Structures are given as structure tokens and as C-alpha cells.
Amino acid sequence: MAANESDPCRELVESDDRDRALSLAFAPQSVRADLAALYAFNVEIARIRDHISQPLPGEIRLQWWRDVITAKAGTEDAPGGGEAGHPVASRLTEVIARRRLPVAAFDRMLEARIFDLYDDPMPSRGDFEAYAGETASTLIVLAATILSRDDADHIADAAGHAGVAQTVAGVLRLLPIHRARRQVYLPADILAASGCSPEALIAGEAEPSRRAIAAMAAFGRQHAADARRHLARAAKPVRAAFLPALLASPYLNRIERSGTGALREPPDIAAPVKAFRYWRWMRG
């Protein structure tokens, strides 16, 4: 992509995923456009629920992405050409082919996102970890593969824990939206151990909700600590893939301090603070 050419993928990430957009500045210039295409794909599939009123159109959209990716990769007889006119799909399929990204990883991400379309409860911590593993953790591994294919082979444990921590922070930050939809991502076993029912969380009952938020934050904080331990052995070329996930701990700290305030307006982190943290982690 020419230097003076606009990048719709980068623009989408900058408008809808500020943490990952900011992390692009810490990746080598040669891979930023490819990372932006990957992150834009994640934005596209993560926001499908925002644009539908029933699950079926969402499933159709996820299948469209699956068809486009598999058709372009030539892995099966899927209808081709579906990416025409869709700038994110066009760029993504080009990046998948050139970077030799595993199509199966995208299929797992799309399959996991079906959960977002329904209001089914998250049964357990294990189910939550599996969901995070197929979404956030897989995205980290794909980004690391773009950054350094050889080094990406050694980050599975770090990516697994980082993705769970990031997803915990993400669902706590989205509590106001999820409550409005009567959608609960907090695992049923964490809710039960906190003495909080899904109905109490949706209703915003103060004391049980506060306990549930604190328990969920502790769950995420443990995964964040495990991620940092594994990251100590990760090669420097792949560190930029982890930057957004490494904001999980400061997000969780702010969320827990805000208590039931997270039910209405989760605290954010200022962009200069994020940039400083990214710079420090990349330097370490």
C-alpha cells in the first residue's frame, strides 16, 4: 500500500479499537498495514451483534466471512468473489495468502463469535477461557505470526493467558451494553460463588454486583499475571502483538476500584498513559 493511500482498515481500527490502533505505532512500519487488516476483521466480527435484532442474520454474516476466507484460500468449494467491494475482506484475504496465515484459526474465531449473537449464559470459567482462547488469544497468535513467524511458534501459553485477561477486562468494560441486552458474559460459577444471579447483575443490584465484578477482576488478574510470566521468555519481535492485552491489569484495577460504577460507565485509560505503558513494555 502506497504511503499516501488511505487505509480503510486502519481507519476502522482507529475508530472502533483504540487500544489496538495505538499498538500499531510500536510495530515495524512494514507490517502495520497487515496488522490493521487483521484487527479490522476482528472489529467487523465483534460488532455484528450491534447491527442485528435477531441471531440468524448474524450467523449469515459470520458464514459470509467464512465463505470469503475459505474460497480465497482454496480450501473448499465456497462461493468466490464475495470480498469484492468490501475493503476489509479484500485486504484480509490478501494478507492471509501473503503471510500464510492458517485459515483454521479464522474459522475458530468465527465459530466462537456465534456465542455473541445469543443471550445464553456463560456456563463456567472453563467455557469463558475457551471462548477467549478462540477469539482474543487467537488474534494475538495471528498478529505475532505477521510480526515474526518463527517466534510466533513459542508464544502459545503467553497468548492463551493474555487473551483471557484481555477478554475479562473487555466484558467488564462492556457491562452497560451487555446489561441493556440482558446478556451476561460473567461465568455462572463465578456469579454463584459471589452470591450474584444473572438477574441481579442485569438489574444492577449493588452488593451482589460489586462482589461479582471483584471476583471476575480477580480471575482476569490471575491470567494477566500468568501471561506476564510466560511473556518474559517471548522474543522481542512479537511483543507488539501483546500490547493491547497487557492493558488488562490496569483496566481491571480501575474497574474494581469503581465497583458498581462499572455497571454504568467503566473507567478508561488516557491515550498518553497507554502509549507510555506500551513504550515501557516494548523497551523491557
C-alpha positions in Angstrom: 0.0 0.0 0.0 1.4 3.4 -1.0 2.3 5.8 1.8 -0.2 8.4 0.6 -3.0 5.9 0.1 -5.8 5.9 2.7 -6.3 2.7 4.6 -9.9 1.8 5.4 -8.7 -0.9 7.8 -6.5 1.4 9.8 -9.4 4.0 9.9 -11.8 1.3 11.2 -9.4 0.2 13.9 -8.7 3.8 15.0 -12.4 4.5 15.3 -13.5 1.2 17.0 -10.5 -0.3 18.7 -8.3 2.4 20.1 -6.0 0.1 22.1 -5.0 -2.0 19.0 -4.8 1.1 16.9 -2.3 2.7 19.3 -0.3 -0.5 19.4 0.3 -0.3 15.6 2.8 2.6 16.1 5.0 0.1 18.1 5.1 -2.4 15.3 7.6 -2.2 12.4 6.3 0.0 9.6 6.5 -2.9 7.1 3.7 -4.9 8.9 1.4 -2.2 10.2 -1.0 -2.3 7.3 -1.2 -6.1 7.6 -1.9 -5.9 11.3 -4.5 -3.2 10.7 -6.3 -5.6 8.2 -6.3 -8.4 10.9 -7.6 -6.0 13.6 -10.2 -4.6 11.3 -11.5 -8.1 10.7 -11.8 -8.5 14.4 -13.7 -5.3 14.7 -16.1 -6.4 11.9 -17.0 -9.8 13.6 -17.1 -8.4 17.1 -19.6 -5.8 16.3 -22.1 -7.9 14.3 -24.4 -8.1 17.4 -24.6 -4.3 17.3 -26.2 -4.4 13.9 -28.8 -7.2 14.2 -32.1 -7.7 16.0 -32.2 -11.5 15.6 -29.4 -14.1 15.7 -30.0 -15.6 12.2 -28.7 -12.5 10.2 -25.6 -12.6 12.5 -25.0 -16.2 11.7 -25.4 -15.5 8.0 -22.8 -12.7 8.3 -20.3 -14.9 10.1 -20.8 -17.5 7.4 -20.2 -14.9 4.7 -16.8 -14.2 6.3 -16.1 -17.9 6.4 -17.0 -18.4 2.8 -14.8 -15.4 1.7 -11.8 -16.6 3.6 -12.0 -20.3 2.6 -12.8 -19.5 -1.0 -9.8 -17.2 -1.3 -7.6 -19.8 0.4 -8.9 -22.5 -1.9 -9.5 -24.9 1.0 -13.0 -25.9 -0.1 -15.6 -25.2 -2.7 -17.0 -22.0 -1.3 -18.5 -19.2 -3.4 -15.7 -16.9 -4.5 -15.6 -13.2 -5.1 -17.6 -12.3 -2.0 -14.9 -9.9 -0.9 -15.3 -7.6 -3.9 -16.4 -4.2 -2.8 -15.6 -4.9 0.9 -12.3 -3.2 1.7 -11.6 -5.1 4.9 -12.3 -8.5 3.3 -10.2 -7.7 0.3 -7.2 -6.7 2.4 -7.6 -9.5 4.8 -7.7 -12.3 2.2 -4.6 -10.8 0.6 -2.8 -10.7 4.0 -3.9 -14.3 4.7 -2.4 -15.5 1.4 0.8 -13.5 1.5 1.6 -14.1 5.2 0.4 -17.8 5.0 -1.9 -17.4 8.0 -3.8 -20.5 9.0 -7.4 -20.4 7.7 -8.4 -22.8 10.5 -7.6 -20.1 13.1 -10.1 -17.7 11.4 -12.7 -20.4 11.3 -12.3 -20.9 15.1 -12.7 -17.2 15.7 -15.9 -17.1 13.6 -17.3 -20.2 15.3 -16.7 -18.7 18.7 -18.4 -15.4 17.8 -21.7 -17.3 17.4 -22.0 -17.1 21.2 -22.2 -13.3 20.9 -25.4 -13.5 18.9 -27.5 -15.2 21.6 -28.3 -14.4 25.2 -27.2 -17.8 26.5 -25.3 -17.8 29.9 -21.6 -18.4 30.1 -21.6 -21.7 32.0 -18.2 -21.8 33.6 -14.7 -20.4 33.9 -13.6 -23.1 31.5 -16.1 -22.1 28.9 -15.0 -18.5 29.3 -11.4 -19.5 28.8 -12.3 -21.4 25.7 -14.2 -18.5 24.3 -11.4 -16.1 25.0 -8.9 -18.6 23.6 -10.6 -18.8 20.3 -11.1 -15.0 20.0 -8.6 -12.8 21.7 -5.8 -15.4 22.1 -6.1 -16.5 18.5 -5.9 -12.9 17.4 -2.7 -12.4 19.4 -1.1 -15.5 17.8 -2.1 -14.3 14.3 -0.7 -10.9 14.9 2.5 -12.5 16.2 2.7 -14.6 13.1 2.6 -11.5 11.0 5.3 -9.9 13.1 7.6 -13.0 13.2 6.5 -16.4 12.0 9.4 -18.3 13.7 8.9 -16.6 17.1 5.1 -17.0 17.0 5.6 -20.7 17.4 6.7 -20.2 21.0 4.0 -18.0 22.5 1.0 -20.2 22.9 0.9 -20.1 26.7 1.5 -16.4 26.9 -1.2 -15.7 24.2 -3.6 -18.0 26.0 -3.4 -16.3 29.3 -3.2 -12.8 27.8 -6.3 -13.4 25.7 -8.3 -14.5 28.7 -7.2 -11.5 30.8 -8.0 -9.1 27.9 -11.4 -10.7 27.5 -12.2 -10.4 31.2 -11.4 -6.7 31.1 -13.3 -6.3 27.9 -16.6 -7.9 29.1 -16.4 -5.8 32.4 -15.9 -2.7 30.3 -18.9 -3.6 28.2 -21.2 -4.3 31.2 -23.5 -1.3 30.4 -24.1 -2.6 26.9 -24.5 -6.2 27.9 -26.9 -5.4 30.7 -29.1 -3.4 28.3 -29.2 -6.5 26.1 -29.8 -8.8 29.1 -26.6 -10.6 28.1 -24.3 -11.9 30.7 -20.7 -13.0 29.9 -19.6 -13.5 33.6 -19.4 -17.3 34.1 -22.2 -18.8 36.1 -19.8 -20.4 38.6 -18.2 -17.0 39.3 -21.6 -15.5 39.8 -22.7 -18.3 42.1 -19.6 -18.1 44.2 -20.2 -14.4 44.5 -23.8 -14.8 45.6 -24.9 -12.9 42.5 -27.5 -14.2 40.0 -27.6 -13.1 36.3 -30.8 -11.3 37.1 -29.2 -9.3 39.9 -26.3 -8.3 37.7 -28.6 -7.2 34.9 -30.8 -5.3 37.4 -27.6 -3.6 38.8 -28.2 -4.7 42.4 -25.3 -3.1 44.2 -23.9 -5.5 46.7 -24.1 -8.8 44.7 -22.9 -7.0 41.5 -19.9 -5.5 43.4 -18.9 -8.9 44.6 -19.3 -10.4 41.1 -17.2 -7.7 39.5 -14.5 -8.1 42.1 -14.4 -11.9 41.6 -14.3 -11.5 37.8 -11.5 -9.0 38.1 -9.5 -11.4 40.3 -10.0 -14.1 37.7 -8.7 -11.8 35.0 -5.8 -10.6 37.1 -4.5 -14.1 37.7 -4.4 -14.8 34.0 -2.7 -11.4 33.5 0.0 -12.5 36.0 0.4 -15.8 34.2 0.7 -14.1 30.9 3.5 -11.8 32.1 5.4 -14.8 33.5 5.3 -16.5 30.1 6.0 -13.3 28.3 9.3 -13.0 30.0 10.5 -15.6 27.6 8.8 -14.2 24.5 11.1 -12.8 21.7 11.1 -9.1 21.2 9.8 -9.2 17.6 6.4 -10.5 18.8 5.9 -8.2 21.7 3.7 -5.7 19.8 1.1 -8.4 19.4 0.6 -8.4 23.2 0.4 -4.7 23.8 -3.4 -4.3 23.9 -3.8 -7.4 26.1 -1.2 -6.0 28.6 -3.6 -3.2 29.4 -5.8 -5.8 31.1 -4.3 -5.3 34.5 -4.6 -1.5 34.7 -8.2 -1.8 33.3 -9.1 -4.3 35.9 -7.6 -2.2 38.7 -9.7 0.8 37.7 -12.8 -1.3 37.2 -12.5 -2.9 40.6 -11.9 0.5 42.3 -15.0 1.8 40.6 -17.2 -1.0 42.0 -20.7 -0.8 40.8 -19.8 2.3 38.8 -18.7 -0.2 36.1 -22.3 -1.2 35.6 -22.9 2.3 34.2 -19.7 3.7 32.9 -16.5 1.7 33.1 -13.3 3.7 33.6 -11.0 4.2 30.7 -7.2 4.8 30.5 -6.0 8.0 28.8 -4.2 7.6 25.5 -0.9 9.1 26.7 -0.9 6.6 29.6 -1.5 3.7 27.3 1.3 4.9 25.0 3.7 5.2 27.9 2.9 1.7 29.0 3.3 0.4 25.5 6.7 2.1 25.2 7.8 0.7 28.6 6.8 -2.8 27.7 8.5 -2.7 24.4 11.7 -1.4 26.0 11.7 -4.0 28.7 
